[in-house]
């Protein structure tokens, strides 16, 4: 959720519109052999030496000699070989497009030289997405995460129809046979295959959002193969389940006041209200207006979705303010997704997790409850996913996160995170027990390290990765 890069992609797209422009061991076919590194396709210059390659892994780890999937990953070699500690596996949280250029993105965001010197930065496309073997569900361009806002109870029924169609699209696609095997457990096994192919006895890990849950899963399955682990913006221990989805609403309620206060301070520029209360009233008025009279392909549900996405970072507040102006004057347009962007892989990962109700009545009750509790977004975050009608049958249970293993995990969580609400991070911290320390960060938005501006948090994570120095106890970085 987040998943995370969907918000960055959406921000770029909206900007263009606004501007008018104990587990089964991993088995990898190349383990212990030389990897064929080459230039990464589609990565613009300067690539700073970024290299790409692929390995094969079993589709079904219970049948290691059976059908194989391709795993694509990239490497940005350590800047100073004399200071190299090992490899740092990276996952930003999304499964909508290729993540292989992530090392360059983190460098551009200010990844410290001490971390660059210490690690080869390794990004990868999980099975089901990007340049790895993909699944395709032929999802409509109107597909949203979270789902559409249900203004009335009938909105749950209409969303259930859409969700069933999305699930059927996955079942009817040529890649349907892959669906049971697009699981977090298997992605963690794939990661261990990458570790083996790289010839590394241990790996360090930096994961955001879904990537944080993946990191917790890997650290549970292979605790002795982990070095330094950073989990940024964690879900609860259940992962990307229905509880996580509903928490989009509570997280948005916590972070929206930051935007409202900012917009009120910029009222002379954007005219959205002179007080935070006036800005909030404007939000409801614009959403209701678009519920009644959509503009082209933008209705109230789409407007709420754009708001959730563009409050993932305080840096996109000006962009969101322009979207509001367009909604007010009737020129708003739905932002197009980039070519090749596809949520199918993410949907498969999510719907193969435990904790998704199959009875639409459960969603009806939750939507009615959350529409009142969290009026900004509650009737969207609690609405029906394709997971209610998921066609794939699980081949094995989801990994249960535990506290068994070395104490080598640093968790980082924004207090006003509207992608993975703070209570989920607290629950994950409790589950990991003595293995983890939690660094709570007094800032809003999704993802803390490098994507946020809190110097205390950025320094603490960098110090742990580069020097191995972690807070002695859970602590908070002030604003």
C-alpha positions, 0 to 999 in steps of 0.5 A: 500500500505501498504498494508504496510506489503507486503513490509516487507514480500517481503523483507523477501522473497527476502532476502531468494532468495539472501541468497539462503534461522453518521453511522449505529451502530456497532453490535457485537454478544459478545458485553457486554459479556466475551471474550474467550481469548486464545493463538494465533495460529501461533505466535512463542515464546516468545509471551509476553502474547499475546492473541487472540479471535474472535467476530461476526459481521453482513456481512450487517449492514443493516441486523444485524440478517442476515449472520455473519462474524468472526472478529479475534483480539489480545491483548497484555495487558498493562505492568503496570495496574496501569498506564493503560489508555485504549486500542490502536487499531493498523493497519499496512496497509496490508490485505495480511496476519494475523496482529495479531502479530503486537503488538509484532512487534511494541515492537520489533521495540522499542515501548516505555515503556510509551506506553506499560504501558498505553495501551492494544495493540489491533491488528485485521484482517479486514473482508476479510483477515487474520484469519477473514472471508476471501475473495479469488479471486484465484489471480495469483502468479504474481499479483502486486501492483501497476500493471505491468509497460506498456513499450508501449501502448500495455502494457495497453491493456495486463494489462487490460486483466489481470485485467479483469481476476483478477476481474472475479476470485473474481466474480467466487470464493465462497466468491463472495457474501461477496465482496459488504460488504468488505468496509472501512465503514464496517471495521470501524463498525467492529472496533466499535464492537471490542471496544464494546466487550472490554467494552471500552467507547473510543479507541486510534488508531495507523494506518499506510497507509490504516490503517491511512485512516481507522482511519480517517474513524472511527474518522469521523463515531464515533468522540466521541468514539476516544481518541488519534488518530495517522495517519501515512502515510496517503492517500488523503481523497479519500483513496486507489483510483486511485489518490493514485495508481498514486502517487506511481510513484511520491513518488518513484521519490522522494525517489529513489535519497536516494537509488541512493546516498547510492548506489553510496557511496557503489560502491566499494561493489556493483558496481552499479555506482560511482555517483547517476546519474550513479546508476539511469542510471543503473536502466533504463538499468537493467529494459530495459534488463529484458524487452527484455530478462526476466530471468526465471519469472523476467521481467522488470515489476517485477524488477520495482515492487521489487524496489518499494517494497524494497525502502519502507525502507532505511534499505532494501537498501543493499538487493535491491543492491544485487537484482540489482547484480543478475539482472546484472549477470542473477541469479535473481529470483522472490521472493515467497510469504509466504504460506497463503499470499493473496492480495484478501482482500486488492483488495476488499477493494481497488476496493470498494472505489470510484474514480476508472475509468471504461474506459480503455481509461482513463488508456491509457491516464494516463499511457502515461502521467506518463511514461513521468512525472515519468519514474521510475514507472509511467507506472506501477502506472497508469496502469489498476487495477481489479477495472476497472472491479470490479463485486461487486455493492456498497450497500452504499456510501463511508464515506466522511472524515470531520473536525467534532469532537474533536481535537485529531488527530496527523498525521505523514508523511515522506516527501519522502514516496513512498507508500503514497506520501506526498501531500496525507497527506497534503490533508488529513490534510486540510480535517480534519481541526482543528481536526488534527496536521501534523508532517512532517518528513524529511526522506524517506520510507513508515511509520514513527513511529518506522519503521523510524529512525527519533528520533524527530518523534518517540519521538513526537508520543510516547509523544502524545500517552503516555502523550497526548501532541501534537504539538500546530501547524503543524511542521516538524522534520528535518533529 
